[in-house]
Amino acid sequence: MTTTGVVEVSCVSCDARHTIIVPIAGYKLWSSGQARIQDALPGLTDDEREMLKTNICPTCWDKIFNK
């Protein structure tokens, strides 16, 4: 039984594609609104979770928000 899956995310700002490996059970919990992303996917980095939520890559996030 597969416990992880692949999510492809394209940045809405630069169109760069990113691949994120997620635990399927946690991803289903978050995507269905049953859990907060940080609780459902604690093993992902902050950047990975942000990309899943907003479709903005870390580089563009820094440019957009002047970090």
C-alpha positions as CSV (number, residue, x, y, z in Angstrom):
1,M,0.0,0.0,0.0
2,T,1.4,3.4,-1.0
3,T,1.5,5.9,1.9
4,T,2.9,8.8,0.0
5,G,1.9,10.6,-3.2
6,V,3.2,13.3,-5.5
7,V,1.6,16.7,-5.8
8,E,2.8,18.9,-8.7
9,V,2.5,22.7,-8.0
10,S,3.0,25.4,-10.6
11,C,3.9,28.8,-9.2
12,V,1.2,31.3,-10.3
13,S,3.9,34.0,-10.6
14,C,6.8,32.4,-12.5
15,D,5.2,29.2,-13.7
16,A,8.0,27.1,-12.2
17,R,6.9,23.6,-11.4
18,H,7.6,22.0,-8.1
19,T,7.1,18.4,-6.9
20,I,6.1,17.8,-3.3
21,I,5.9,14.3,-1.8
22,V,3.1,14.2,0.7
23,P,1.6,11.5,3.0
24,I,-1.7,10.6,1.4
25,A,-3.7,10.4,4.6
26,G,-2.5,13.9,5.7
27,Y,-3.1,15.4,2.3
28,K,-6.6,14.1,2.2
29,L,-7.3,15.5,5.7
30,W,-6.0,18.9,4.8
31,S,-7.6,19.1,1.3
32,S,-11.0,18.1,2.6
33,G,-10.9,20.8,5.3
34,Q,-10.7,18.4,8.2
35,A,-7.4,19.6,9.5
36,R,-5.1,22.6,9.4
37,I,-2.2,22.1,7.0
38,Q,0.5,22.3,9.7
39,D,-1.3,19.6,11.7
40,A,-2.1,17.3,8.7
41,L,1.4,17.7,7.0
42,P,3.9,18.4,9.8
43,G,6.7,16.7,7.9
44,L,6.7,19.2,5.1
45,T,8.7,22.4,5.2
46,D,7.1,25.8,5.7
47,D,7.8,26.5,2.0
48,E,6.2,23.3,0.8
49,R,3.1,23.9,2.9
50,E,2.9,27.5,1.6
51,M,3.3,26.3,-2.0
52,L,0.4,23.9,-1.5
53,K,-1.8,26.6,0.0
54,T,-1.0,29.5,-2.3
55,N,0.8,28.1,-5.4
56,I,3.5,30.7,-4.9
57,C,7.1,29.4,-4.8
58,P,9.6,30.6,-2.1
59,T,11.5,32.8,-4.6
60,C,8.4,34.6,-5.8
61,W,7.0,34.9,-2.2
62,D,10.2,36.8,-1.2
63,K,9.9,39.0,-4.3
64,I,6.2,39.7,-3.8
65,F,6.5,40.4,-0.1
66,N,9.9,42.1,-0.2
67,K,11.6,39.5,2.1
